[in-house]
Amino acid sequence: MAVSYITEAEARQVTTALRSVAREIGEADPLHLIDYLGVSPGASFDTWKGKFREKEKAAQFANEGEADERIKLCTRLARDFVGEGQWRALMNRLGRIEIERQVAVLAKRGGSGEKLRARYETDIHTLAEIVGVPDAEAVVADIYREHGLAIPAAPRPAPPRPTAPPPRPETFELPRPQAPTQPRPEPTVQEEPTEDQTLLGAVGSFLLRSVADWADRKIDEQRQLQDQTPDIAGMWRAPDGSCFTFTQNGFNVAVSGFSLGAPIQGRGRIQGSMMEIQGFSGAAGPFRAMLQVSPDGRTIQGQVFDAYGNPSAVMLRR
Protein backbone atom coordinates (compact mmCIF):
# COMPACT_ATOMS: atom_id res chain seq x y z
CA MET A 1 0.00 0.00 0.00
CA ALA A 2 1.43 3.40 -1.03
CA VAL A 3 1.49 5.87 1.86
CA SER A 4 1.01 9.60 1.30
CA TYR A 5 3.07 12.19 3.22
CA ILE A 6 3.33 15.94 3.27
CA THR A 7 6.90 17.23 2.94
CA GLU A 8 9.11 17.26 6.01
CA ALA A 9 9.48 21.03 5.73
CA GLU A 10 5.69 21.49 5.85
CA ALA A 11 5.46 19.15 8.85
CA ARG A 12 8.17 21.12 10.66
CA GLN A 13 6.10 24.28 10.24
CA VAL A 14 3.13 22.56 11.91
CA THR A 15 5.22 21.15 14.77
CA THR A 16 6.90 24.52 15.34
CA ALA A 17 3.47 26.13 15.61
CA LEU A 18 2.34 23.32 17.95
CA ARG A 19 5.28 23.91 20.28
CA SER A 20 4.37 27.58 20.52
CA VAL A 21 1.01 26.65 22.09
CA ALA A 22 2.33 23.65 24.06
CA ARG A 23 0.89 25.13 27.25
CA GLU A 24 -2.51 23.82 26.17
CA ILE A 25 -1.10 20.32 25.78
CA GLY A 26 0.51 20.22 29.21
CA GLU A 27 3.24 17.58 29.46
CA ALA A 28 2.25 15.84 26.20
CA ASP A 29 4.63 15.67 23.27
CA PRO A 30 4.01 18.75 21.08
CA LEU A 31 4.20 16.43 18.05
CA HIS A 32 0.93 14.83 19.12
CA LEU A 33 -1.75 16.83 17.37
CA ILE A 34 -4.43 14.63 18.95
CA ASP A 35 -3.51 16.05 22.38
CA TYR A 36 -3.95 19.62 21.17
CA LEU A 37 -7.28 19.00 19.45
CA GLY A 38 -8.56 16.52 22.09
CA VAL A 39 -9.35 13.81 19.52
CA SER A 40 -9.39 10.08 20.29
CA PRO A 41 -7.16 7.80 18.16
CA GLY A 42 -9.14 6.26 15.32
CA ALA A 43 -11.71 9.07 15.18
CA SER A 44 -13.26 9.88 11.80
CA PHE A 45 -12.03 12.73 9.64
CA ASP A 46 -15.27 14.65 10.28
CA THR A 47 -14.57 14.47 14.04
CA TRP A 48 -11.06 15.83 13.51
CA LYS A 49 -12.39 18.63 11.35
CA GLY A 50 -15.04 19.56 13.93
CA LYS A 51 -12.45 19.74 16.73
CA PHE A 52 -10.18 21.87 14.56
CA ARG A 53 -13.00 24.35 13.87
CA GLU A 54 -13.62 24.62 17.64
CA LYS A 55 -9.96 25.52 18.16
CA GLU A 56 -10.09 27.98 15.28
CA LYS A 57 -13.05 29.82 16.84
CA ALA A 58 -11.47 29.78 20.31
CA ALA A 59 -8.24 31.30 18.92
CA GLN A 60 -10.10 34.47 17.99
CA PHE A 61 -10.99 35.10 21.66
CA ALA A 62 -7.60 34.18 23.20
CA ASN A 63 -5.47 36.63 25.19
CA GLU A 64 -3.58 39.13 23.09
CA GLY A 65 -0.21 37.45 23.72
CA GLU A 66 -1.44 33.98 22.78
CA ALA A 67 -3.88 34.79 19.97
CA ASP A 68 -1.20 35.31 17.30
CA GLU A 69 0.44 31.93 17.96
CA ARG A 70 -2.89 30.06 17.99
CA ILE A 71 -4.10 31.76 14.81
CA LYS A 72 -0.76 30.94 13.16
CA LEU A 73 -1.24 27.25 14.07
CA CYS A 74 -4.83 27.26 12.80
CA THR A 75 -3.63 28.86 9.55
CA ARG A 76 -1.13 26.04 9.09
CA LEU A 77 -3.75 23.40 9.82
CA ALA A 78 -6.34 25.01 7.56
CA ARG A 79 -4.04 24.37 4.63
CA ASP A 80 -3.42 20.72 5.56
CA PHE A 81 -6.98 19.87 6.62
CA VAL A 82 -8.63 20.79 3.34
CA GLY A 83 -9.61 17.15 2.71
CA GLU A 84 -9.11 13.71 4.16
CA GLY A 85 -6.19 13.01 1.82
CA GLN A 86 -4.21 16.02 3.09
CA TRP A 87 -5.08 15.10 6.69
CA ARG A 88 -3.75 11.55 6.25
CA ALA A 89 -0.58 12.88 4.63
CA LEU A 90 -0.01 15.29 7.54
CA MET A 91 -0.57 12.67 10.27
CA ASN A 92 1.56 10.07 8.46
CA ARG A 93 4.44 12.57 8.30
CA LEU A 94 4.11 13.36 12.04
CA GLY A 95 4.26 9.61 12.67
CA ARG A 96 7.52 9.34 10.74
CA ILE A 97 9.02 12.18 12.74
CA GLU A 98 7.99 10.42 15.98
CA ILE A 99 9.93 7.17 15.45
CA GLU A 100 12.32 7.64 12.51
CA ARG A 101 15.36 8.57 14.63
CA GLN A 102 14.83 5.63 17.00
CA VAL A 103 14.51 3.19 14.08
CA ALA A 104 17.75 4.55 12.62
CA VAL A 105 19.52 3.81 15.93
CA LEU A 106 18.02 0.32 15.94
CA ALA A 107 19.29 -0.30 12.40
CA LYS A 108 22.83 0.67 13.43
CA ARG A 109 22.77 -1.69 16.42
CA GLY A 110 21.18 -4.48 14.41
CA GLY A 111 18.21 -6.52 15.51
CA SER A 112 16.32 -9.64 14.58
CA GLY A 113 13.97 -12.29 15.85
CA GLU A 114 11.48 -11.79 18.66
CA LYS A 115 13.03 -8.53 19.91
CA LEU A 116 12.69 -6.92 16.48
CA ARG A 117 9.13 -8.20 16.15
CA ALA A 118 8.24 -6.74 19.59
CA ARG A 119 9.78 -3.38 18.63
CA TYR A 120 7.93 -3.40 15.30
CA GLU A 121 4.56 -4.04 17.00
CA THR A 122 5.32 -1.41 19.66
CA ASP A 123 6.06 1.19 16.98
CA ILE A 124 2.74 0.44 15.26
CA HIS A 125 0.90 0.73 18.60
CA THR A 126 2.66 4.03 19.40
CA LEU A 127 1.72 5.64 16.07
CA ALA A 128 -1.86 4.33 16.07
CA GLU A 129 -2.82 4.89 19.74
CA ILE A 130 -0.58 7.76 20.89
CA VAL A 131 0.15 9.87 17.79
CA GLY A 132 -3.11 8.98 15.97
CA VAL A 133 -1.57 8.04 12.60
CA PRO A 134 -4.26 6.61 10.26
CA ASP A 135 -1.84 4.42 8.24
CA ALA A 136 0.31 3.41 11.22
CA GLU A 137 1.32 -0.08 10.07
CA ALA A 138 2.18 1.04 6.53
CA VAL A 139 4.22 4.00 7.83
CA VAL A 140 6.25 1.76 10.19
CA ALA A 141 6.80 -0.76 7.38
CA ASP A 142 8.10 2.05 5.11
CA ILE A 143 10.62 3.24 7.72
CA TYR A 144 11.88 -0.26 8.50
CA ARG A 145 12.39 -1.05 4.81
CA GLU A 146 14.22 2.25 4.22
CA HIS A 147 16.67 1.40 7.03
CA GLY A 148 17.28 -2.14 5.79
CA LEU A 149 15.38 -3.88 8.61
CA ALA A 150 13.59 -7.05 7.52
CA ILE A 151 10.02 -6.85 8.79
CA PRO A 152 9.60 -9.97 10.94
CA ALA A 153 6.63 -12.17 10.17
CA ALA A 154 4.03 -12.74 12.83
CA PRO A 155 4.14 -16.26 14.33
CA ARG A 156 1.76 -18.61 12.57
CA PRO A 157 -0.87 -20.32 14.72
CA ALA A 158 -0.61 -24.10 14.95
CA PRO A 159 -2.96 -25.85 12.48
CA PRO A 160 -6.05 -27.37 14.12
CA ARG A 161 -5.90 -31.07 14.76
CA PRO A 162 -8.15 -33.15 12.49
CA THR A 163 -11.21 -34.41 14.27
CA ALA A 164 -12.79 -37.77 13.65
CA PRO A 165 -16.17 -37.67 11.88
CA PRO A 166 -19.15 -38.15 14.20
CA PRO A 167 -20.42 -41.73 14.42
CA ARG A 168 -23.33 -42.58 12.18
CA PRO A 169 -26.56 -43.01 14.10
CA GLU A 170 -27.73 -46.58 14.46
CA THR A 171 -31.15 -47.50 13.13
CA PHE A 172 -33.49 -49.66 15.11
CA GLU A 173 -37.13 -50.58 15.12
CA LEU A 174 -39.43 -49.43 17.85
CA PRO A 175 -41.02 -52.25 19.81
CA ARG A 176 -44.71 -52.76 19.30
CA PRO A 177 -46.82 -51.28 22.08
CA GLN A 178 -48.30 -53.81 24.51
CA ALA A 179 -51.18 -53.48 26.82
CA PRO A 180 -49.94 -52.19 30.18
CA THR A 181 -50.15 -54.60 33.08
CA GLN A 182 -50.71 -53.42 36.60
CA PRO A 183 -47.92 -54.73 38.85
CA ARG A 184 -48.96 -56.02 42.16
CA PRO A 185 -47.86 -53.70 44.95
CA GLU A 186 -45.41 -55.29 47.29
CA PRO A 187 -45.35 -54.37 50.92
CA THR A 188 -42.41 -52.11 51.76
CA VAL A 189 -40.68 -51.98 55.04
CA GLN A 190 -39.04 -48.64 55.90
CA GLU A 191 -35.79 -49.22 57.73
CA GLU A 192 -34.67 -46.86 60.47
CA PRO A 193 -31.22 -45.22 59.74
CA THR A 194 -28.36 -46.47 61.84
CA GLU A 195 -26.32 -44.22 64.13
CA ASP A 196 -23.43 -44.24 61.64
CA GLN A 197 -25.72 -43.20 58.78
CA THR A 198 -27.19 -40.38 60.89
CA LEU A 199 -23.70 -39.14 61.84
CA LEU A 200 -22.48 -39.24 58.23
CA GLY A 201 -25.54 -37.29 57.10
CA ALA A 202 -24.94 -34.60 59.72
CA VAL A 203 -21.24 -34.31 58.80
CA GLY A 204 -22.09 -34.09 55.10
CA SER A 205 -24.64 -31.32 55.70
CA PHE A 206 -22.12 -29.40 57.85
CA LEU A 207 -19.42 -29.67 55.16
CA LEU A 208 -21.82 -28.51 52.41
CA ARG A 209 -22.84 -25.48 54.47
CA SER A 210 -19.19 -24.67 55.27
CA VAL A 211 -18.16 -24.84 51.61
CA ALA A 212 -21.10 -22.67 50.56
CA ASP A 213 -20.28 -20.08 53.27
CA TRP A 214 -16.60 -20.05 52.22
CA ALA A 215 -17.54 -19.57 48.56
CA ASP A 216 -19.88 -16.68 49.46
CA ARG A 217 -17.11 -15.01 51.49
CA LYS A 218 -14.64 -15.39 48.63
CA ILE A 219 -17.12 -13.88 46.16
CA ASP A 220 -17.73 -10.94 48.52
CA GLU A 221 -13.96 -10.43 48.96
CA GLN A 222 -13.43 -10.46 45.18
CA ARG A 223 -16.24 -7.93 44.68
CA GLN A 224 -14.84 -5.63 47.37
CA LEU A 225 -11.34 -5.93 45.89
CA GLN A 226 -12.66 -5.18 42.40
CA ASP A 227 -14.50 -2.11 43.73
CA GLN A 228 -11.23 -0.92 45.34
CA THR A 229 -9.15 -1.52 42.17
CA PRO A 230 -8.66 1.75 40.21
CA ASP A 231 -9.05 2.08 36.44
CA ILE A 232 -5.54 2.75 35.10
CA ALA A 233 -6.28 2.31 31.38
CA GLY A 234 -4.86 5.11 29.25
CA MET A 235 -1.65 7.05 28.66
CA TRP A 236 0.86 7.72 31.48
CA ARG A 237 4.07 9.78 31.37
CA ALA A 238 7.33 9.69 33.28
CA PRO A 239 9.18 12.88 34.35
CA ASP A 240 11.71 12.33 31.51
CA GLY A 241 8.91 12.50 28.90
CA SER A 242 8.62 8.75 28.27
CA CYS A 243 5.07 7.64 27.35
CA PHE A 244 3.40 4.39 28.42
CA THR A 245 -0.04 3.06 27.48
CA PHE A 246 -1.86 0.81 29.98
CA THR A 247 -4.77 -1.47 29.07
CA GLN A 248 -6.87 -3.16 31.75
CA ASN A 249 -9.35 -6.04 31.83
CA GLY A 250 -10.52 -6.57 35.40
CA PHE A 251 -7.41 -7.48 37.41
CA ASN A 252 -5.28 -8.11 34.27
CA VAL A 253 -3.15 -5.23 32.96
CA ALA A 254 -0.73 -4.73 30.05
CA VAL A 255 1.69 -1.89 29.33
CA SER A 256 3.63 -0.80 26.25
CA GLY A 257 5.68 2.25 25.37
CA PHE A 258 9.20 3.65 25.12
CA SER A 259 11.85 4.51 27.69
CA LEU A 260 15.28 5.93 26.78
CA GLY A 261 14.50 5.27 23.10
CA ALA A 262 13.86 1.55 23.63
CA PRO A 263 10.49 -0.27 23.51
CA ILE A 264 8.90 -1.73 26.65
CA GLN A 265 6.16 -4.35 26.90
CA GLY A 266 4.79 -6.11 29.96
CA ARG A 267 1.81 -7.84 31.54
CA GLY A 268 0.68 -8.32 35.11
CA ARG A 269 -2.05 -8.08 37.75
CA ILE A 270 -3.53 -5.26 39.79
CA GLN A 271 -5.41 -5.84 43.04
CA GLY A 272 -6.56 -2.84 45.01
CA SER A 273 -3.84 -0.21 44.67
CA MET A 274 -0.99 -2.73 44.28
CA MET A 275 0.26 -3.83 40.85
CA GLU A 276 2.93 -6.30 39.74
CA ILE A 277 4.15 -6.40 36.12
CA GLN A 278 6.70 -8.59 34.37
CA GLY A 279 7.97 -7.71 30.91
CA PHE A 280 10.86 -6.97 28.59
CA SER A 281 12.73 -3.74 27.89
CA GLY A 282 14.68 -3.24 24.68
CA ALA A 283 17.34 -1.40 26.71
CA ALA A 284 17.67 -3.53 29.88
CA GLY A 285 16.10 -6.91 29.04
CA PRO A 286 13.63 -8.69 31.38
CA PHE A 287 12.23 -6.71 34.29
CA ARG A 288 9.78 -7.00 37.19
CA ALA A 289 7.91 -3.97 38.54
CA MET A 290 6.20 -3.59 41.95
CA LEU A 291 3.96 -0.52 41.72
CA GLN A 292 1.28 1.29 43.71
CA VAL A 293 -1.51 3.58 42.45
CA SER A 294 -2.17 6.74 44.45
CA PRO A 295 -5.60 7.17 46.14
CA ASP A 296 -6.63 9.81 43.56
CA GLY A 297 -5.68 7.45 40.69
CA ARG A 298 -3.39 10.00 39.00
CA THR A 299 0.06 8.73 40.08
CA ILE A 300 1.81 5.35 39.84
CA GLN A 301 5.07 4.87 41.71
CA GLY A 302 7.25 2.03 42.90
CA GLN A 303 10.36 0.10 41.93
CA VAL A 304 11.51 -1.76 38.81
CA PHE A 305 13.96 -4.66 39.19
CA ASP A 306 16.22 -5.74 36.32
CA ALA A 307 17.29 -9.33 35.57
CA TYR A 308 19.96 -9.09 38.31
CA GLY A 309 17.58 -7.77 40.97
CA ASN A 310 18.89 -4.20 40.88
CA PRO A 311 16.06 -1.77 41.80
CA SER A 312 15.30 1.63 40.30
CA ALA A 313 12.53 4.05 41.31
CA VAL A 314 9.74 4.90 38.85
CA MET A 315 6.93 7.45 38.91
CA LEU A 316 4.22 7.95 36.28
CA ARG A 317 1.50 10.58 36.03
CA ARG A 318 -1.56 11.20 33.86
Secondary structure as GFF3:
##gff-version 3
##sequence-region A 1 318
A	DSSP	alpha_helix	8	20	.	.	.	ID=ss1
A	DSSP	three_ten_helix	22	24	.	.	.	ID=ss2
A	DSSP	alpha_helix	33	37	.	.	.	ID=ss3
A	DSSP	alpha_helix	45	59	.	.	.	ID=ss4
A	DSSP	alpha_helix	64	80	.	.	.	ID=ss5
A	DSSP	alpha_helix	84	109	.	.	.	ID=ss6
A	DSSP	alpha_helix	113	125	.	.	.	ID=ss7
A	DSSP	pi_helix	126	131	.	.	.	ID=ss8
A	DSSP	alpha_helix	136	146	.	.	.	ID=ss9
A	DSSP	alpha_helix	195	228	.	.	.	ID=ss10
A	DSSP	beta_strand	234	237	.	.	.	ID=ss11
A	DSSP	beta_strand	243	249	.	.	.	ID=ss12
A	DSSP	beta_strand	252	259	.	.	.	ID=ss13
A	DSSP	beta_strand	262	271	.	.	.	ID=ss14
A	DSSP	beta_strand	274	281	.	.	.	ID=ss15
A	DSSP	beta_strand	285	293	.	.	.	ID=ss16
A	DSSP	beta_strand	299	306	.	.	.	ID=ss17
A	DSSP	beta_strand	311	317	.	.	.	ID=ss18
###
